[in-house]
Amino acid sequence: MPIIRRLPDTLVNQIAAGEVVERPAAALKELVENALDAGARRIEIDLENGGIDHLSVSDDGHGMGADQIRLAMERHATSKLPDGDLSAIATLGFRGEALPSIASVATLALTSRTRDGDGWMLVVDNGRILSEGPAGAPPGTRVAVDGLFAAVPARRKFLKSQRSELAACLDVVRRLAMARADVGFELRHGGRRLLAVAAGADCGAAAQIARLGALLGPDFADNSVAIDLEREGLLLGGLAGIPTYNRGVADHQFLFVNGRPVKDRLLVGAVRGAYQDLLARDRHPVVALFLDVPADFVDVNVHPAKTEVRFRDAAIVRGLIVSGLRRALDGAGHRAATTISDVALAAFRAPAAIPAGPAAAAGQQWGAPIGQLAEPPRIFTELPGFAPPAGVDAALGTLPAPAPVAAHYPLGVARGQVANTYIVAETEDALILVDQHAAHERLTLERMIAALGQGGVASQALLMPEIVELDEISAGRIVDRAGELAELGLGVEGFGPAAVLVRSVPALLGGTDAAALVRDLADDLAAWGRAVTLKERLDAVAATMACHGSVRAGRALGLAEMNALLREMEVTPHSGQCNHGRPTWVRLSKPDIERLFGRR
């Protein structure tokens, strides 16, 4: 029989390191959290080769004496649980495993000095103490880690490239810097500074928003709404990007619980639920949310990396996040991301040179330089067959000034339509382009949601019921959900094993194509499965119906219809994006247009 024996401390620390320190970013996170717990007001970080070869963290915290330094290198030795109560953790670290775990798989040099004491240095190489003694140092602590996993090649070969490891380290520091606006951070890689933010006066809402703008860029601050909600002792704050300001990956969702950066599935799911009918399936919102709860309401002792938490009442937390985000996004009204205008302007800019081609050759035949007119320009009144309309001064060739734009119309007054698809509107200082189908699709969806909240969507009976041929499985899905569809204004019943009879459609949709609507709903039901009710996927059902009942691209609209659409957009929540997350309108300011023509 194998003999049970106690593992040596070095091997125990290496096992613990496998849970706590799987890459340089994990070691960096532990060291920066220790610096924050030590009361640091400024933290400096140096990296080499993405932190694989070298990483160091220097702080100006309260420091440690020689006896404390030795004790800090032992497992489960910490100053952060003075009363041993795991239900009221007020610090980022509390396990007492970080330093011995890192020192067991790397060369660690710890130098520290208190404000009224002498400096001391301890060097540990893969679990063995190499040296210790007095050292000159400023008040605070510096921890240097060299050759991470150099003595454990099986672990080192699983590290990613320098660029990937550096990106992970930068993400860790950025998240911790967001949580502590009162602390200054500086990160250098190979001597090159990659991140630097000055310490703010405090961690209040204004300081947090300023820190977010400094770390995430002015675009995020310009395209987000502030969150401020309190419920049952729980506080939710931060910034949430408007739906048209989104990303293709979910890496730009920064979530904090009591100042601790977390990547918790409950919180991520709540954010996804708040944006569920505002974004396309492959797009993700950009948010930075700070949740403050009582210490005994959350358990942070769930995961060795402390990135997951468990709440005493998860339903309250989810409801707080969803309602807080929806309330703030509702208040954004018809806003669309400003970055969309930049993309539009880039598309408008003329090329640097006119490419050679038939037109250029023709210009050379006429004897005119490329890019210039072949003959002097003439006013339109000189052209044959031109009859100026009433009110036009034929001598000057000018039309009367257009009607003034009402200053209180944010989306301006309609001036016309392009390709029977895009409405052109004018405000006092900008040009507005509106996608009529996308905009009307959002308005129809919001009307349906409002009608459902008031007891159900009114239905319009068809003069002649319509038979929709489907395969037997799809027809069965529709018939099984007939009662739920009736609440949405769609009256259907089975008509044989492979067909559905449509008797009524939602009145809001007008003259919609009932067959196409039923086929799309059958596809949606196939994607969700039988376990999901239509009420749970109300956003998708209503969005599918709204798409079929909206003004189509290619339909000519009168000025009165265009202006009515603009006015309704101005008072409808989320009208800045359609049901699939695409923008419904673009704003080109007057200075931007002047720059296009070289006037600025």
N, C-alpha and C positions, 0 to 999 in steps of 0.2 A: 504493500500500500504506500502511495506517496505520503511523505511527511509534511504536515502543515507547519509552515514557518512564517515568521514575520518578515515582510519585505524591508530592505534597507531604505533609509530616508531618501537617498538619492533617487532610487527607482520610484518611490512613492511620489516624489516631486515631478519626475518626468511623466508619470501617468497623469497627474493633475495638470501638467502643462498641456497634455493633449486635449483637455477640455477647455482650458482657459486661453492658451496661446497657440492657435493653429496657424497664424501668419503674422507678419510684422504689424499689421494694423491692429490686431487684437492686443499685442503687447503695448503698442502706443496708446491705445484706449485706456488700458489699466493704469499706465503711468500718468497720463493727463488727468484722469479721474482722481488719482492720489494727490496730484498737485492742487486740484480744485478743493478737495476735502481739507487740504492743509492751509486753506485761506489765501491762496495765491491771488495776486492782482495782475500779474503778468507772467505769461508762459512762453518760453522760446523752445522751438523744436528744430532739430537738425537731422537730416536723413542722408544716407548714401546708398545708392543702388536700390531705391525703393524701400529702404529700411532693412534690407536683408543683411547687408554688410555692417551697417551702423545706424543706430538711432539714439538720440539723446533728448531728454526733456529737462529743462531748467526752469525753476520757479522761484518766486520771492516769498514763499510761505513761511510758516513759523519754524521750519527746520527740525532737526533731531540732534540729540547728544550721542556720544559714543555708545553708551549702553543701549539706547533705543535703536541705534542702527543695527547692532548685532541681533537684537530681539526681532527686528523687522524681517530678518532673513529666515526666520523659523516659520513653519507652516502654522496657520490659524492663529497668528499673533497679530493683533490689530488694536488700534485705539478708538475704533469707530462704534463699538458696542459697549459703552461703559456699564450699562445695566443688564446686558445680555438679552434684551427684548427684541426678537426678530419681527414683532408685529408693529414696531414703530421705528423703522429705519429712516434716518434723516440724512444719510450720506450716500454718495455714489458707490463707494466700495464698502464692504463689510465682512468679506470672507477671510481675509488675511492670507490669501493664496498667491497673489499676483507676483510679488517679488521673488519668493523661493521658487515658484514655477518657472519664471523667466530665467533665473540664475541657474536652473538645472539643465537648460538647453542652450546656453549662450554664456559669453563672458560679460558679467555685469559689474560695473563700477559705480558705487553709491557714495556720493560726497554730500555732506550736509553740515549746516551750522545754524544754531539758534542765534537770536539777536544779541544775547548777552553771554554767549559761550564761545568755545573754540571749534574750529572745523575738524571733521574726522572723515576718513575715507576707508571704504571696505571694498575689496575686489574679490569676486567669486567667479571661478571658471568651471562651468558645467557641474555645479554642486560642490566644488572643493574651494575652500578659502585660500586664496593665493597670498594676499597681503592685507594689512590694515595699519592705520596710524594717523597721526595728525596731518592736516592738509589745509592750505590756505584757500578760503572760499568766502564769497559774500553770503549774507544771511539768506537762507533758503535751502533748496535741495537740487542736486543735479544727478540724474540717473542716465548712464550711458550703457547701451547694449551693443555688443559687437559679435559678429559671426553667429547669427541666430541659426540654430540647428546645424552648425558646422560639424559637430561631433555626432549628429544623428542624421546620416545621409538619407536614410529611408524617409525621414520627414522632409528634409530639404528639397528632395527631388519633386515633391508635390507642390512646392511654391510656384506661383505663376511668374510671368515676365516682370521685369523691372517696372514697366509702365503700368501693368495691372496692379502690382503691389503698391505703387505710389498713389494710384487713383484711390485705392481702398484707404490708405493712410490719410489722404486729403479729405476724403468723405468723413472719416471719423472726427478729424479735427474741426471740420466745418460744422458738423452737427453739435459738438460740444460747445463751439463758439456761439452758435445760435442760442443755446440754452443759458449761457452766462454772458449777458451783455455787459456786465460790470467788470469783466476780466479782459485784458488785452492778450491777443494771440499773434504769434509770428512763426511761420513754418518755412524752412529753407531746405532745398534739396540740391546737393552738390554745390553749396554756396550760393545758389540762386533763390531769391525769395519768391515763394509761390502764394503766400497768404499773409496778410497783415491787417489787423483791425485793432484800433485803440480801445482802451477800457472806457466804458460809459459810466455815468454817475451812479446808476443803479440798474436793477432788472425790471423796471416798470414797463408798461405797455409802449410808451413812446421810445424808450431805449431799445426794446425788443424789435420794434418795427424798423428803427434806424439800422440795427445790426443785420436784420434780414435783407434790407436793401443793399447794405455793403457786401454781403456774402453771396446773394443770389442775383444781384444786378438791378439796375433801375427799371428794367422791363417788368420784372415781377412786381415791384412796388406799384408801378403805374397800371398794371392789369390785374389787380387783386382787390378784394374787399376785406375790411376788418371784421374779425369775429369777436364778439363779446357777449357771453351768455352765462348766467348763473342759475343753477337748479339744485335744490336739496343739498346745499353745501359744496357742490361741485362747480368749478370755474373753468370755462373754456375761452381761450383767447388765441390771437395770432392772425395770420393772413391766409386767404384762400383765393387762388387764381380763378378768374372768370372762365367759363367753359371754353371759350374760343382760344384761350391761352393754355395750351395743353402740350403734352409730350407723348412720344411713342412708347416710352417705358415708364415704369412706376418708380424710378429711382429718385424722383424729385418730390417725394412725399416725406416731409420731416415731422415726426410725431414725438412729443415729449410728455412724460408723466412725472409731475413734481420735479421738473428740471432734468429728468433722466431721458436721454435719447433711447427710444425703443422701436422695435420693428414687430409690432404685435398684430396677429391676424384679426383680432376683434376690431381694433382701431382701423386697420386697413380696409376691412369689410364695411365698416360704417362710412368711411369716406367714399368708397365705391357706391354704396347705396345712396348717398346724398346726391351723387352726380349721375345716377343710373339712366335717366332719360334726357341728359344734357350732352352726353358725349358718345361718339362712335365706339364700338366694342374694342377697337384696337388703339384707342387713345386713353391717356391717363391724366388726371388733374395734377396741378402743382399746388401744394399746400404746405403750410408750416403751422401746426396746431400745438398749443400748450394747454395741457389739462392738469389742473391742480385739484387734488382730492385729499381728504384726511389721511394721515399715515396708516391708520388701521383699516382703511377702505381698500387698500391695494397690497398685494403680496408680490414683492420683487425677488423673493428667494425661490424662483421657479426654474431658471436656466443658469448654467455656469457662467455664461457670457453676460447675464443680466440684461438681455435685450427683449425678453418677454416678461409680461406681468399678468397677474390674475386679479380680477376685481371681485369684490364681495357681491356686487349686483351689476352684472354685465349689461342687463337690459337698460338700466338707467344711463349708463355710459354711452351705449349705442344710440339711444334716443336723444341724448344731449348733443352728440356730434352731428347726427343727421338733421335735427331741427335747427341747430345753430348754423350749420352750413347752408341749409335751404333758406333760412330767414335772411341771411346775409346775401345770398345769390339772388333771392327775390328782390331785394332792395337795389341790386345792380341794374334792374330794368332792362333797357335795350342796349346796354354797353356791349361793345365788341372789342377784341384785343387790338391795341395800337400797332402791334407788329404786323398785322394784316395789311395795313396801309403801306408799310415799308415794302412789303413784297409786291404790292400793286404798283408802287412807284418804280421799283426796279424793272418791272415788266414794261412800263411806259417809256423808260428812257431810250432815246434814239441811239443806234449804233454809232461808233466813232467814225466809220467811213462807209460810203455807199458801195455795196459790192458790185463788181463788174457783171454785166448781163445785157440783155436786149435793150433795156431802157437806157443804159449807159452808152451803148453803141449808137442808139438813135440820137442821144444828146450830142455826141461827137459829130454826127452827120449834119446836125443843124448848126454846128459851129459854136455851140455853147459849152463852157466848161462844165464838168460833172458837178452836180449839186447846185447849179444856178439855172435860172429860167432862160429859155431860148429867145424870148422876146420880152420887151418891157411889159410889166403888168398893167392891165386895164381894169377900171372899175366895172362892176357887173352891169351897170346901166348902159354900157356901150356895146354889150354883146347883142347880136341879132335876136330878135324875137323876145327880148326881155321887157315885160310890162310891170313896172313897180306897183305894188299893191297900194291901196288907199292909205294915206298917212305917211307915205315914204317921200322924203325930199329927194327927187331925182338928181338934183345937182350935187348933193352931198353923198347920196347913196347910203343913208343911214336909216335904221328902223327906230321907232320910239323905244324908250327905255322899258324893260320888262317891269311887271308889277313888283313893288317892293316885297321883300321876304319878311314874313312875320318873325320877330325876334324870339318869340316864345315857342317856336317849333324846333325842337332839337334835331329832327331829321329833315327839316326844311320843307320846301314846296316843290312838288313834282313839276319838271319841265318837259319830260318826254320819256320815250322808251327806246331801248336799243335791242335789236334782234327779237323784239316781242318777248323778251325774257328779263331784261334788266331795266329797272326804273332809275332815271337820272333825276336827282333832286338837288336843289340849291339852298344853302343856308347863307347867313350873312357873310361867313368867312370860309366856306368850304363847299366842295362838291361831294354829294352822297350817291353811291351806286348801291342799289338794292336788288338782290335776287328774289324776284316776286314769288317763285314757287317755294323756296326755302323759308321765306318770311311768312307766307300764308300757312304753310305746314305747321310752324310753331304756334301761330295764332289759333289754328283749328285744334291743336292738341290741348292748349291751355283752356279753351272753351269746353272741351270734352271733360277734362279733369274737374273744372268748376261745376259742370253739370252733374257729374258723378257725386260730388260732395253734397249736392242739393237733392239727392234722391234717385238719380239715374238719368241716362241720356234719352232724350225724346227720340222716338222712332218715326219714320215715314213709311207707310205701307206702299208697296209697289202695286201699280195698277194691274200688272200681269206678273205673277210670281215667276222667278227666274230659276231654271234648273241648271245646276253647275255639275258637270261630269268630273269625277275624281277617281283615283284608285280606291279600292275597298278600304284600305288601312286609313288613308287620309279622310275619307268620308266618315269613318267611324270616329275619328278624333274630333271632328267638327260636331257630330251629333252628340257625343258624350258631353261636350261643353256647351250645349245649346242653352241651358239655363243661365250660365254665366254670360254668354254672348248677348242674351236678351237684355241683361242689365246695361249693356253697352249700346243698346239700340239696334242690334242686329238679330232679326228673327229668322231662324233656320230650323229645318226639320229634315229627317231622312226621307229620301225618295229612291227606294231600292237600295241594294247593297253598295253601289258605287256611284251614288249621286246625292246631291243635297238640294233641297228646295229653299230658296231665299224669298221670304214673304215681306220683309221690311229691312230698311237700312237706317243708320243714324241720320236724323234730320239735319244735323250740322254738316253732313258731307255733301248734301245736295245731290246732283245727278252723277253719282259715282258709278264705276264699273263694278257691279256686285260680284261677278264671276272672278275677276282679278283679285278683289279683296278677299274672297273666301279662299282662294288658292294660296295667297300669301299667309293668311292666318293658319292654314293647314300646315304650311312649312314651319311656321313659328312653333306650333304645338309639337311637331315632330322633333324640333331641336330641344325643347324643354323637357319632354318626357311627361309621363302621367302624374308624377308626384307633385308637380307645380300647378297651382291653381291660377286662373286668369287674373284673380285679384292680386296675387303675389307678383304677377308680371304685367300689371296694369299699364305700366309705362310703355312696354313693348307693344301691347295690343292697341292702345290708344294711338301710339306713334304710327303703327301700320295703317290704321284706319284714317288718321289725319293725312297721311301721305297721299292716299287715294282720293281724298275729298278736297285737295288744295288746288289753287290756281296753277295750271300747268305752264311750264316754259313754252313759249311760242304762241301764247294767247295775247292778242292785242287788248290793252286796257285804255279806257278813257282817263282824262286827267282827274275827274272826280273819283274814279275807282282807285287810281294811284294814291291820291291824297288821303282817301279813307283808309287805305292800307297803312300808310305812313303814320297817321294819327293813332291807329289802333296799336301799332308797334310801340309807340312811345309810352303807352300806358299798360303794356302787357309784360309780365315778368319773363325773363329768359329769351326775349325776342331777338337778342343779339346773335343767337345760334339756332339752327334748325334742330329737328329731332335726332339727327345723326351727328351733331357736334360741329357741323360746318358753319362758318359765319354767314349771316344773312345780309350784312351790309358792310361797306367799306367807305371810310372817310378820307378824302384828299383835301388837305387844308390849302388855302390860297397861297401861302408861301411855298408849299411843296409844288404846286402847279407852276408858280412863277419860276422856280428853279428848273423845272423841266424845259422851259422855253428860254433859259438863260437870262432871265430878268433879275436873278439874284446870284 
